[in-house]
């Protein structure tokens, strides 16, 4: 389990979104992490200590435990020194103000001051509260502190029946950022870098209901977008035919949706000139029907042999037009020998690196949550990444690409 031995302290403050945190805690525990928790006094109005204790498999820490003499050292110091990561979700306007000013009047805020680990804060509140000038000022101040990793609230229907910004980020978004922070230890080595990523697949339609396509779901592209965003990058994600349910896991990146290779070609060329790093993870089809039929073609009129035409080679075009300061990474989904064709593709398409991906092996390839690869660059370096989550593979790719020296 990738999170085995990692120590996560989850602090819950008072808000109706507290119930969402239960799913995050459950995922962390199932992934092998050790989880401890703090409930503020107001949080107990929304969720019980028994619920959190059961999910964490460890007793919840409450304000009344603060100065109990049974502890060998004060509880806030014990918790602060124990944690690899502190997560505060939901973050209320009240707790936000305390963090911004350094106020320490309960167990949670004292633990923040007694710890040095990265802190992920996930606010949730009514839209009018969120938009107050004082709240926005506090939020901006907190985001300037490099120790804090700030997940903006989402827009949608709130518990107060208002529609607007203030919804706490979904559990899958919180969980992915926790995994990234535990991997990077809070480092933002892509801070401010413009990263362009393609993911998913393309569809080349014969008629209104039939198309040539492939099984790529976009999970690897989403993982690359998550990892880049978590490392501080400004991310543009060109998504080909990715299910809306999967796109919910995206952090707040610029999302461009496309269907065909022609559409993906147009968008990638549009955003490529300003990108410092481009990763072409989408599975782009190689062929398209020579003729498109409007409506649904009757079965009896289907041709026995379809005339097909090649589609534009997007990554090759990017490779031949990239500037000296840009890095370009491609993917090579292969069966059997994955190294030889990947090396050939790397050179022919003028890539800086390529991810050779065995799609015929267990824990690899399309649709799954895990992947494995061999990373190659133009200086003949090779790095094998054993089966791991696609998010962890994404981080390995960024670690590898960072060390590439541009010619």
Order of alpha helices (4+ residues) and beta strands (2+ residues): beta-alpha-beta-alpha-alpha-beta-alpha-alpha-beta-alpha-alpha-beta-beta-beta-alpha-beta-beta-beta-alpha-beta-alpha-beta-alpha-beta-beta-beta-alpha-beta-alpha-beta-beta-beta-alpha
